Amino acid sequence: PKITLIESDGTQHIVVGEVGQSIMQAAMNAMVPGIQGDCGGACSCATCHAFVDDAWAGVVPAAEDAELDMLEFANERQETSRLTCQLTMQENMDGMVLRLPESQY
Ligand code: FES
């Protein structure tokens, strides 16, 4: 699946990932600035934070408690905030759009 990550300044990055890979990992592989993933995907840093575009809200599975707890520490948290290390690429995410916060800290 191919997804689009948009930085806060509007710069778009097309990221191609594999089914089963986390969006954080796919974004790191593509060296997208703005996704940090300091903890390596262990749901304990909140530096892989992104906002899922409203049109795609129904496609991503609901966050589990560990992710919700960690999102408390996310910078610029919004309704649509997710930790991308906890989102696994699926075929139905092809074309999905996520926006990145201005900063992860
Ligand atoms: Fe640390 Fe996602 S990479 S919480």
Boltz pocket constraint, residues with backbone or C-beta under 6 A from the ligand:
constraints:
  - pocket:
      binder: B
      contacts: [[A, 24], [A, 36], [A, 37], [A, 38], [A, 39], [A, 40], [A, 41], [A, 42], [A, 43], [A, 44], [A, 45], [A, 46], [A, 47], [A, 48], [A, 70], [A, 83], [A, 84], [A, 85], [A, 86]]
      max_distance: 6.0
